[in-house]
Amino acid sequence: MTKLKLGPLADDTPVKLAVELPASLHRDLVLYGELLGRIGPGGTGAAVPPQKLVVPMLERFLASDRGFAKAQRNVSAGRQLGD
């Protein structure tokens, strides 16, 4: 069984954002959505649309970026000191 990094997706109210993707990336997102629907945790068998994958993937990417987390803590600490 393939292990995917994304788990069940929260149903949040979306914010519109227009982004142009290369065709190859779109095809990969479509395939990922199909796989997630079939074999992912809580999979219903229905493919997850590509636009529903972008936010969780970006959140996971940012959460795993140690440099970003460190910079984010430094910014937050600076804001607290400046208040």
Secondary structure, 3 states (H helix, E strand, C coil): CCCCCCCCCCCCCCCCCCCCCCHHHHHHHHHHHHHHHHHCCCCCCCCCCHHHHHHHHHHHHHHHCHHHHHHHHHHHHHHHHHC
